Amino acid sequence: MSDVRLDVLAIGTLAANRFWNETGPAREEFSTVTLVRSGETVLVVDPGWPQEVLLAVLYYRAGLKPEAVTDVFLTHVDTAHLRGIGLFSKARWLAYEEEILYAKTELVADSALGPVIKKLSAAPEKIAPGLDIFPTPGHSPGHASLLVYTALETTVVAGDAALTRDYLEHGDLGSTLYDRDKAEDSFREVLEIGDFVVPGHDNIVWLRSTPGMV
Ligand SMILES: [Zn+2]
């Protein structure tokens, strides 16, 4: 039995969802928040919901208090993906090195993002057994996904490399891309690697069965 476990804590939403016939912002945007546990590591990916929501879902979905969280990983630096990160003030705040470099150059002047960017450390390639960083650039220059391996399956916590189930099924990468070519490559890799994908703004999506399983 693998001791790696993934739970979706809160399901995200887009401000404007093309597949819901929305052409402009209809609501506030929030990321999907994922909890991943491996050994002593208790990791939250993209804590985009407000702190009070994160406090509740962490307790109601996993029975945990914020102090139990050892690490936070940001797929990229975007308010919709980190709004509640202050709840985890004792944890290590991680992002891919290239994303931190980009954020320190381009985003650090933003009053909401600046203090977060200054606290970010470069994520190691392997955060814990079964938890690997996987660069998926395109949506932002240093966007990265988290690969979660259990004995039976690989789940890609993909951030905005895949926005929602509809966007994923239609191969739609969204309109706010830093580099479309890289985003297309990243999207293909996510589909190749993942048995499951956690999109940046939707519930977990099953892509295919593991060979040998019914
Ligand atoms: Zn997003």
Residues whose N, C-alpha, C, O or C-beta is under 5 A from the ligand:
A	BS01	ZN	D160 G200
